[in-house]
């Protein structure tokens, strides 16, 4: 039995006119033989889940660097939360849930160790944006330099998931908004846990609009996106909620992301990543051969190598280079 035909029939009969149907995909750079079991978007989702870059996300911190405790978000748990929220919205709006999931699972694969701190460090030397690096990760670096050969729609969603992006699909727009909703709310939760802020510090206008708990805030924002986007080609919150979400994000920047606690730890990460970049740009022979076998400038290859590091591996690499070791006894 060809199970894909059943899925394609379901999509044709059930999905919204604004959904991206699997049968209408713009395809891959290198066509693949039909699978018979999975659609092309399902195959992309599986390729992402099984790649090394996805596994490394569990060892990349989100906001709080080297946190003490098991309950703080990592880049992997953030990715899973974005995927869950995105699938909820896609299902409610009758969009392509498989495409949405694939984009969500792949959107942060190019993040440096220590998140935006590492990204900021590399930007002092060269052009570096984590969404562009995520696309490079799936196009070039993964699968031992062969790339993952993903579909146009998944690649577009990964590249355009930031607030500056303009996704070509409704599913990509869903992930873009759910990414923001996820990190704003889980960062509030982690900031309260770390005593950087208290629940009572959150301004009343946000409590009144979204609710007083993490779950209620997320539920309010997701419901608003769904209610405002039913039977529309543009996926977005209502104007009032869009403004408030932006203001809540600014509140987080001023009170959490730029707080003395966060900035002090971030500076340590920035200094370390800057050291690693300066070291490897002068000693390219120390970079694994894989990164010299792919196309790109010397600066790009150093960024490629650093972006594949987990937090722990970056620290170990720094220590191996910088910290003196005892000599072995003869």
Secondary structure, DSSP 8 states (H G I E B T S, - for coil): --HHHHHHHHHHHHS-TTS--GGG----SS-----SSS-HHHHHHHHHHTSHHHHHGGGSBSSSTT-SSS-S-BHHHHHHHHHHHHHHHHHHTT--HHHHHHHHHHTTTT--TTHHHHHHHHHTTS---HHHHHHHIIIIIHHHHT-----HHHHHHHHT-STT---SSHHHHHHHHHHHHHHHHHHHHHHHHTTSS-GGGS-HHHHHHH-SSHHHHHHHHHHHHHHHHTT-SS----HHHHHHHHHHHHHHIIIIITSHHHHHHHHHHHHHHHHHHHHHHH-GGGS-GGGGSSSS-HHHHHHHHHHT--HHHHHHHHHHHHS-------
